[in-house]
Amino acid sequence: SSDSLSYKGSMDFTGVFVQDEMKYFSNRLHITMGLRADIARFYNGSLRIENPTNITGFTENSFTEFDNNTWLALSPKLAARYKLIEKLSAYASVASGFMPPKLNDLCQSGKIRKGFKLANPDLGPKTLWNYEIGMDYSPAENLKIASSMYYSHGYNFHNLVGTGDSIDTGGTDLKPVLRKLNISEIEIRGIELFFNWKINRHFRFLTNYAYAKSTILDFDKNNDSDEINGNYIIEVPPHTLYAGLFYSGKLFDASLDYSYTDAIWADIQNTQEVEPYDIWNFKISRNFAKHWNMGITLQNFFDNEFIDRKGRKSPGRFNMVEISYRW
């Protein structure tokens, strides 16, 4: 097609922080306090459209210059860890975070997998407060167990939302017109479990599991907010699992690992579900001639076809040979 969409923009992101760690009760209690200041500035943003057709949905040539914007944020942090016994410690923390919008969402309009996305130069930053407690336990030198529980409350989070319009981008069906907007409030409740066992000098087993329930609390920038409130956030699997067995020896190194990703929602209305999937991977490598290493990796060696969280179809089984030199 003759369509020409060109966009540009610049962003400066500067942060400075101060942090101090204090120790009490013969180093059994560690308290960490910190404060971070961030400044993000968006400027020189514009979008130029030339020779548009139905491929992009624009009707005429145009040139739009976006307003400059500056965001400021202060993010405090407070954490405490207490050693209950020699091998067991517990911790608690509260912290906030700040993230400005991406240049892509501020400036770029164009086709994406889910439809046609419009630039939103008025998109604001997102912030998050995170509260976490956890424990670390090492009953032996070769064994470590960790667990944590957290609650996160986010403000002005970003999500793609339909404008109510559809356009013909050259396919068989009309595609929705989308724009990144700030979701007013979200919450994430989750737990994480970690297990690391060094079986002997050759073998090590590692596994971790995570559960996350992420929901939209309030979305007041959409006419259908009552239908969206309470929905799950897109592309966040409730359950994920990883397990790996690693071997290290004189002749070669090898690993076998497994990962599981639960079903996710692909749209904010929670009508399009991406099915769960799991994959197995295997790798073997050997050092030779002092500085050289050669390895063979078999990714997804059971050839499981699936759609990932970004909507991309897996290539199936993927084999790779690597040769590297280290000096």
Salt bridges, closest charged atoms under 4 A:
ASP12 OD2 - ARG41 NH2 3.15
GLU21 OE2 - HIS30 ND1 2.77
ASP38 OD1 - ARG36 NE 2.84
ASP105 OD1 - LYS117 NZ 3.06
ASP105 OD2 - LYS180 NZ 3.06
ASP136 OD2 - ARG81 NH1 2.96
GLU185 OE1 - HIS153 NE2 2.75
GLU187 OE2 - ARG189 NE 3.37
ASP220 OD1 - LYS221 NZ 3.93
GLU235 OE2 - LYS114 NZ 3.20
GLU235 OE1 - LYS310 NZ 3.10
ASP308 OD2 - ARG312 NE 2.96
GLU322 OE2 - LYS283 NZ 3.72
